[in-house]
Amino acid sequence: MLSNTEKVLIAEIWESLTPVAEEIGADALLRMFACFPGSKTYFSHFDISRGSPHLLSHGKKIVLALAEGSKDISQLTVTLTPLQIMHAYQLRIDPTNFKLLSHCMLVALSCHMRDDFTAVAHAAMDKYLSAFAAVLSEKYR
């Protein structure tokens, strides 16, 4: 699904974004909550206002998981197994939300990276985020 060039590009992007993981992750979550209000039901115990510690913390976890997965995309299923189990069996998150968050993450990346988020980077990241969402959804089948 991803060429070697795209894999390297994705890994480089996520590595460069880890210093601002909280900001990007929180932005993506805020966008998801605003555009898809039903997704907030899983976060009823969170303060989901801009800049809240809950949002920043969870946003950072998401971005760091994306960055970790990008280090060896061929092993994405193995890397994400603990998250698959937690989201499917413990949290019981509707897997549709992974796709929604992927879309919001693309927008957040575009806003943050601006001109560096080229059409090639966008296409590669869209493929990666789709694969990430699909892997997280595997335990639901």
GIPE-V187015 format. One line per field, one symbol per residue. ss: DSSP state (H for helix, E for strand, C for the rest). phi: phi as a letter, one per 40 degrees, with the letter a starting at -180 (. if undefined). A space follows every 50 residues. Layout:
# GIPE-V187015
ss: ???
phi: ???
This chain:
# GIPE-V187015
ss: CCCHHHHHHHHHHHHHHHHHHHHHHHHHHHHHHHHCHHHHHHHCCCCCCC CCHHHHHHHHHHHHHHHHHHCCHHHHHHHHHHHHHHHHHHCCCCCHHHHH HHHHHHHHHHHHHHHHCCHHHHHHHHHHHHHHHHHHHHHHC
phi: .bccccccdccccccccdcbddcccccccdcccccbdcccdcbccccbcd gcdcccccccdccccccccccaccbdccccdccdcccccccfcccdcccc cdcccdcccccccfcccccccccccccccccdcccccdccc
